[in-house]
Amino acid sequence: MTPASAVPPSGDRCPVCDKPAPAEALLWTLRSHHRTSEGEVEYCVGNCGCLVILVNGEMVKNLPAGRRDECP
C-alpha cells in the first residue's frame, strides 16, 4: 500500500465500516510498516477513521473507527 492509496472496493464505501467515502474516493494512509518473520506488516488508517492491518498485502485485522474511539 502506498502512503495514500485510492481504494475503489465495492463502489465508494469503506470495506470495514461501510460508510460512504467522501470525494468519490476512499483514501488509506500508511501509518507504519515493518518486516517480520511472517512478512511485511502494514498499519493503515482510512479517511473514515478505520484501521486495517495487512500482512504481505492481505488484510488480517480491521478495527472500525467507532471502536478505535473507545480505546484508552
N, CA, C and O of each residue as an XYZ file, in Angstrom:
288
protein
N       0.855     -1.168      0.000
C       0.000      0.000      0.000
C       0.899      1.228      0.000
O       1.861      1.289      0.766
N       0.605      2.189     -0.832
C       1.389      3.410     -0.891
C       0.925      4.374      0.194
O      -0.141      4.156      0.769
N       1.674      5.430      0.499
C       1.301      6.333      1.579
C      -0.125      6.859      1.524
O      -0.720      7.056      2.584
N      -0.696      7.092      0.386
C      -2.113      7.459      0.302
C      -2.660      6.807     -0.961
O      -2.437      7.299     -2.067
N      -3.369      5.713     -0.797
C      -3.861      4.954     -1.939
C      -5.362      5.097     -2.064
O      -6.083      5.031     -1.068
N      -5.832      5.291     -3.269
C      -7.273      5.306     -3.512
C      -7.713      3.859     -3.673
O      -7.134      3.115     -4.466
N      -8.719      3.464     -2.935
C      -9.204      2.091     -2.964
C     -10.645      2.096     -3.444
O     -11.519      2.585     -2.728
N     -10.924      1.576     -4.620
C     -12.306      1.507     -5.070
C     -12.887      0.118     -4.812
O     -13.034     -0.651     -5.761
N     -13.230     -0.246     -3.538
C     -13.708     -1.602     -3.256
C     -15.040     -1.853     -3.943
O     -15.067     -1.971     -5.168
N     -16.113     -1.936     -3.235
C     -17.434     -2.144     -3.819
C     -18.109     -0.788     -3.932
O     -18.942     -0.434     -3.097
N     -17.758     -0.032     -4.953
C     -18.267      1.319     -5.091
C     -17.373      2.264     -4.324
O     -16.149      2.146     -4.383
N     -17.970      3.211     -3.595
C     -17.161      4.147     -2.829
C     -17.509      4.036     -1.354
O     -17.861      5.032     -0.722
N     -17.414      2.839     -0.801
C     -17.717      2.613      0.609
C     -16.523      1.915      1.272
O     -15.819      1.124      0.645
N     -16.320      2.226      2.536
C     -15.244      1.580      3.286
C     -15.571      0.098      3.457
O     -16.696     -0.236      3.829
N     -14.623     -0.796      3.197
C     -14.885     -2.221      3.367
C     -14.978     -2.640      4.838
O     -15.389     -3.762      5.135
N     -14.600     -1.753      5.757
C     -14.639     -2.067      7.185
C     -15.935     -1.584      7.822
O     -16.652     -2.371      8.440
N     -16.248     -0.283      7.676
C     -17.422      0.286      8.351
C     -18.597      0.528      7.412
O     -19.695      0.843      7.870
N     -18.383      0.386      6.111
C     -19.391      0.554      5.075
C     -19.886      1.995      4.948
O     -20.933      2.234      4.346
N     -19.148      2.957      5.507
C     -19.522      4.364      5.353
C     -19.214      4.796      3.929
O     -18.245      4.325      3.333
N     -20.041      5.701      3.372
C     -19.710      6.216      2.044
C     -18.417      7.027      2.101
O     -18.156      7.744      3.067
N     -17.632      6.899      1.068
C     -16.359      7.616      1.011
C     -16.584      9.036      0.520
O     -17.295      9.241     -0.465
N     -15.993     10.021      1.185
C     -16.119     11.404      0.716
C     -15.304     11.623     -0.549
O     -14.314     10.933     -0.791
N     -15.722     12.571     -1.338
C     -14.996     12.999     -2.547
C     -14.726     11.846     -3.511
O     -13.694     11.827     -4.181
N     -15.634     10.898     -3.585
C     -15.602      9.808     -4.558
C     -14.422      8.854     -4.423
O     -14.219      8.029     -5.314
N     -13.638      8.924     -3.358
C     -12.514      8.002     -3.203
C     -12.237      7.755     -1.730
O     -12.216      8.684     -0.922
N     -12.029      6.512     -1.399
C     -11.633      6.147     -0.050
C     -10.115      6.133     -0.024
O      -9.483      5.393     -0.779
N      -9.529      6.949      0.842
C      -8.074      7.040      0.915
C      -7.568      6.310      2.144
O      -8.151      6.423      3.223
N      -6.500      5.572      1.989
C      -5.847      4.884      3.096
C      -4.461      5.479      3.240
O      -3.735      5.629      2.257
N      -4.093      5.820      4.474
C      -2.783      6.387      4.760
C      -1.958      5.353      5.503
O      -2.383      4.828      6.532
N      -0.788      5.066      4.983
C       0.133      4.142      5.631
C       0.708      4.818      6.862
O       1.393      5.835      6.748
N       0.438      4.265      8.040
C       0.913      4.864      9.290
C       2.226      4.245      9.752
O       3.058      4.918     10.360
N       2.407      2.953      9.461
C       3.612      2.271      9.911
C       3.766      0.977      9.115
O       2.781      0.400      8.653
N       4.997      0.535      8.961
C       5.237     -0.769      8.332
C       6.577     -1.312      8.819
O       7.496     -0.558      9.139
N       6.660     -2.617      8.865
C       7.905     -3.270      9.239
C       7.883     -4.714      8.756
O       6.829     -5.259      8.428
N       9.039     -5.312      8.720
C       9.157     -6.714      8.304
C       9.176     -7.600      9.539
O       9.757     -7.250     10.566
N       8.532     -8.750      9.420
C       8.542     -9.754     10.477
C       8.874    -11.097      9.834
O       9.062    -11.176      8.620
N       8.945    -12.136     10.633
C       9.180    -13.472     10.073
C       7.998    -13.928      9.218
O       8.147    -14.820      8.384
N       6.821    -13.319      9.422
C       5.632    -13.648      8.633
C       5.574    -12.855      7.330
O       4.812    -13.204      6.428
N       6.367    -11.799      7.224
C       6.371    -10.960      6.028
C       6.244     -9.494      6.376
O       6.500     -9.095      7.512
N       5.846     -8.685      5.399
C       5.702     -7.241      5.568
C       4.371     -6.926      6.237
O       3.315     -7.328      5.749
N       4.422     -6.198      7.365
C       3.220     -5.803      8.101
C       3.019     -4.305      7.904
O       3.950     -3.517      8.070
N       1.769     -3.913      7.542
C       1.438     -2.504      7.327
C       0.214     -2.141      8.164
O      -0.736     -2.918      8.270
N       0.254     -0.952      8.752
C      -0.872     -0.409      9.519
C      -1.367      0.807      8.745
O      -0.614      1.757      8.529
N      -2.636      0.781      8.327
C      -3.194      1.853      7.511
C      -4.485      2.372      8.131
O      -5.262      1.609      8.705
N      -4.704      3.690      8.008
C      -5.915      4.324      8.517
C      -6.653      4.937      7.331
O      -6.064      5.641      6.511
N      -7.950      4.657      7.257
C      -8.779      5.227      6.204
C      -9.227      6.630      6.562
O      -9.182      7.019      7.729
N      -9.666      7.403      5.557
C     -10.124      8.751      5.852
C     -11.428      8.746      6.644
O     -11.885      9.806      7.073
N     -12.038      7.573      6.849
C     -13.226      7.440      7.696
C     -12.826      7.138      9.145
O     -13.676      7.145     10.034
N     -11.525      6.871      9.388
C     -11.043      6.600     10.731
C     -10.805      5.133     11.030
O     -10.298      4.806     12.103
N     -11.154      4.242     10.116
C     -10.941      2.808     10.345
C      -9.462      2.461     10.224
O      -8.720      3.099      9.478
N      -9.047      1.445     10.965
C      -7.673      0.965     10.949
C      -7.656     -0.436     10.359
O      -8.487     -1.268     10.723
N      -6.724     -0.709      9.455
C      -6.548     -2.051      8.928
C      -5.093     -2.455      9.091
O      -4.185     -1.626      9.029
N      -4.896     -3.744      9.301
C      -3.552     -4.306      9.396
C      -3.422     -5.319      8.272
O      -4.246     -6.222      8.129
N      -2.374     -5.154      7.477
C      -2.138     -6.048      6.349
C      -0.835     -6.800      6.559
O       0.132     -6.248      7.083
N      -0.815     -8.053      6.151
C       0.418     -8.841      6.130
C       0.602     -9.287      4.685
O      -0.252     -9.972      4.121
N       1.723     -8.893      4.095
C       2.005     -9.183      2.695
C       0.871     -8.727      1.783
O       0.549     -9.408      0.809
N       0.259     -7.575      2.092
C      -0.776     -7.003      1.256
C      -2.178     -7.536      1.478
O      -3.117     -7.068      0.834
N      -2.349     -8.509      2.376
C      -3.673     -9.052      2.656
C      -4.148     -8.582      4.023
O      -3.405     -8.634      5.003
N      -5.414     -8.117      4.079
C      -5.965     -7.633      5.346
C      -6.140     -8.812      6.310
O      -6.804     -9.798      5.990
N      -5.532     -8.689      7.495
C      -5.648     -9.741      8.504
C      -6.441     -9.286      9.717
O      -6.890    -10.113     10.510
N      -6.619     -7.971      9.871
C      -7.345     -7.430     11.013
C      -7.867     -6.057     10.637
O      -7.223     -5.323      9.887
N      -9.056     -5.705     11.167
C      -9.576     -4.361     10.959
C     -10.285     -3.907     12.213
O     -10.786     -4.715     12.995
N     -10.318     -2.613     12.389
C     -10.959     -2.017     13.557
C     -11.722     -0.785     13.102
O     -11.113      0.204     12.692
N     -13.066     -0.831     13.169
C     -13.860      0.322     12.757
C     -13.539      1.559     13.592
O     -13.060      1.454     14.722
N     -13.807      2.719     13.026
C     -13.493      3.992     13.686
C     -14.144      4.106     15.054
O     -13.487      4.553     15.994
N     -15.391      3.726     15.207
C     -16.086      3.814     16.493
C     -15.399      3.005     17.574
O     -15.326      3.445     18.722
N     -14.901      1.847     17.234
C     -14.185      1.011     18.200
C     -12.859      1.637     18.571
O     -12.406      1.486     19.705
N     -12.227      2.332     17.646
C     -10.942      2.975     17.947
C     -11.127      4.094     18.941
O     -10.254      4.330     19.776
N     -12.278      4.810     18.868
C     -12.539      5.914     19.781
C     -12.684      5.425     21.219
O     -12.458      6.194     22.152
N     -13.062      4.148     21.418
C     -13.264      3.600     22.748
C     -11.966      3.134     23.398
O     -11.925      2.894     24.605
N     -10.910      3.007     22.605
C      -9.641      2.508     23.141
C      -9.013      3.544     24.066
O      -9.099      4.743     23.803
N      -8.380      3.089     25.151
C      -7.730      4.036     26.071
C      -6.495      4.669     25.460
O      -5.837      5.486     26.105
